[in-house]
Amino acid sequence: MMNMFSYSGYMVIDLLPGKTVDNVGSYAGLLASSFMAGRTLTAYAWGKSADVYGRTFVLEWTLILAGIFSLLFGTSKSLTEALIWRFLAGMSNGTLSATKTMATELSFGDEVVERRIMGMVVGMRSWGLLICPAIGGALAEPLSQYPQLQPPAWIRYVLTKSPFLLPNLVAFVLCILTAMMVSCYMPETLPPQKRRSRRRIPEDICIAFRSTLTRLTKTLCGWRGTADEHLGLLLPIRKDTFAHVKPEPSIMSRPATRRHLVIHWLFSFCTSLVDEAFPLFCMSAAGGLGMGEASIGEILSLAGLVFASLQYVTYIVTVNRCGVYNSLVIGCVLGFQPLLLIPLSLRMNNPIVMSIFLALTIGVCKVFQSVFFTCISLGVNKTVPASQRATMNGIQLMGGSVARSCGPIVAGNLTSFAFSRFASTGSMLVFSTIALIAWIVTSRIWVLRQYAVAEASSSGLQH
């Protein structure tokens, strides 16, 4: 789903004649944000569905729907159409909350195994965020990038009408194949006695809609009568049926959970700034390197190789030696501060050396960003009971989607302003701003670490 980062600017230029590589940033940011905006609206619902109908149910259907909308995105003929398809692709994306929940449940209480599984899950996701833009850059506008190719007439016609179809066709195929593998090989970790029949989904949707309207009417009109307060994804029950059972605290009422989630959302905002700002820096002729899709894709491919080689080993060594919360601080510092070196690439005359330098810088940043994401997932999963775990991951994904939808817009406008006003020195402004925001997040992580140490000491004294 993230293959468009390397060609989003060029897609906007194709869909909006008159735009150039130096003033396309805000539109490219809007296109990238539409996916996260859609995911924001449905992240909680997908997480709740995973707690009711099963983890594999969510994985299968979100993969299928995301693949279909990605394919339609590749056939867009206008910017409005592209925004709609990306928005719907985001609405249908709920894989992350289900996979992170299963990563904890498949460890069966073994913390060592849980760390390894979570490291693989987050590592593969981060690897995808690196390698997918590389694939997108290599496959976008193939007739322009590879004029030596002589495809059959019908293929040439299709690629001329839809120059960005090919990377999205690959995304569609991968989504469908993955959904099939989930159906065939992935065990369901939600116990059968807690799992609701999928045949009740239409009925539950109707109940959820009716319940939402009832609560809305009650809120707007000040109605003090009784209302069905269930979420529509659970069976309606009489209020006195389990009167003796003390309800569990809500997820956001838990201070530890709330602190973890806020830190995760701020960090997600920072990573989305980098994901959008770096390709725009590479493609800008005024303040950047003036590269094409293929060159950007090559750099991201090399960065992906660095990431794949170092991510898991770095994560294991860092967590085992420093612990989860110290690793959060290390991940935030080393995940962003190397970005201050990127403007040095403007001084490099050798394109090979420059590409290797940029790939190493981005690769190392992504390695430590992955360390952070893995550790924050380990920490937050332990702050809620198992019955609320997938729902909590849905809330985490929802807030992260809001942050990631804002990030590309901020990055797009920041790069457009910096490169148009300050030319070659604009890149220093862009990456210094991102590094400064990351320092603010680091200070919040340090506070979270102090809380965790205090709570651990309190728990030890009680025992």
C-alpha positions, 0 to 999 in steps of 0.5 A, a space after each residue: 500500500 506504500 508503493 506510491 511514496 516514490 512516484 506520488 509527485 510524478 502522479 500528481 504532475 501527470 494528473 494536474 498539468 502545469 505542476 512541476 517537481 518544485 511546487 507539487 509537494 502539497 498535492 503529493 502530501 494530500 494524496 499520501 494523507 488520503 490513505 491514512 485519513 480513510 484508515 482513521 475512520 475504520 481502525 477502531 471498527 477493524 480492531 473491535 471486529 478482530 476481538 469479536 469475529 476473529 483475527 484471521 477474518 480481519 486479515 483476510 478481508 482487509 487484504 482483499 479489499 485493500 488489493 482491489 482499491 489499490 488496483 483501482 487507484 492505479 487506473 485513476 484519470 484525475 486527482 479526485 479519483 485517485 484521492 477517493 480510491 486511496 481513501 477507500 484503500 485506507 478504510 479497508 486496511 486493518 491488518 496491523 492491529 490484527 497482526 500485532 495482537 496475534 504476535 503477542 497471543 502466539 507467544 503463549 506468555 513466553 516473553 522471549 518468544 514474544 519479543 522475537 515474533 513482534 520484532 519480525 512483525 514490525 520488521 516486515 512492516 518496516 521492510 515493506 515501507 522501504 522496499 515497496 516505494 522502491 518497487 513503485 519507483 521502478 515500475 511507475 511510468 515504465 514506457 517513459 523510464 524504459 523506452 527500449 522496451 517494446 511491449 505488445 500493442 495492447 499493453 502499450 495502450 493500457 500503460 499509456 492510459 494508466 502509467 501508474 497501473 503496474 506497481 498497483 497491479 503488483 500490490 493487488 496480486 500480493 494482497 490476494 496471495 497473502 489473503 490466501 496464505 492467511 486462510 490456509 495456514 494462519 491459526 486463529 488465536 481468538 478462543 472459539 467460545 469468544 468468537 461470534 459467528 460471521 453469519 451474524 455480521 449483517 445483523 450486527 451492522 444493522 444493530 450498530 447503525 441503529 445504536 449509533 443513531 440512538 446515541 446520537 439522538 440522545 446526545 443532540 436532543 438531550 433525551 434521558 430515556 434508556 438507549 441500547 449502548 452496545 457497540 453493535 459488534 456484540 450480542 444485545 444483553 439485558 442490563 441486569 443479566 451480569 449485574 454482579 460482574 464489574 465492568 473492565 475499565 475503558 482502554 483510554 482510562 488506563 494511564 499507562 495505555 494512554 501514555 504509550 499510545 500518545 508516544 506512538 502517535 507522535 512518533 508515527 507523525 515524525 516517520 510520516 514526515 520522513 517518508 514524504 519529505 525524502 522523496 520530494 527532496 530527491 525529486 526537487 530540482 531547485 532545492 534537492 537532487 533532481 532525481 527521477 522515479 527510477 533513481 529514487 527507487 534504487 536508493 530506497 532499494 539499497 536502504 531496504 537492503 541495509 534495513 533487512 541486513 541490520 534490523 532484526 539483529 539490532 533490535 535483539 541486541 538493543 532490547 536484550 542489553 538495554 531493556 524495552 524502555 531504554 530501547 525506545 529512547 535509543 530508537 527515537 534518537 538514532 531513528 531521526 538525528 542521522 537525517 541532519 546528514 542528508 543535505 551533505 549529499 548536495 555537495 557530493 559529485 559522485 552519484 554512486 557515492 551519493 546514492 550509497 550515502 543516502 541509502 545508508 542514512 535512510 536504512 540506519 534511520 529505519 532500523 532504529 525506527 523499527 526498534 522503537 515501533 517493536 518496543 512500543 508494541 510490546 509495552 502497550 500490549 501489556 497494559 490491557 487485558 487480552 479481551 481488549 487487546 485487538 480493540 486497543 491495537 485498533 485505537 492505536 492504529 486509528 491515532 497513528 493513521 491521524 498522525 500519518 495523514 497529517 505528516 505528508 501534508 505538513 511535509 509537502 507544504 514544508 518542502 514546497 516552502 523551503 525549496 521555493 524560498 531557500 533553494 539549496 539550503 531549504 533541505 537543511 530547514 526541512 530535516 532540521 525541523 523533523 529532527 527537532 520534533 523528534 527531540 520533543 518526542 524523545 523527551 516524552 519517551 523519557 517521561 514514559 520510562 520514568 513512569 515505567 520504572 516507578 510502576 515496576 518498583 511499586 509492583 515489586 514492593 507489593 509482591 
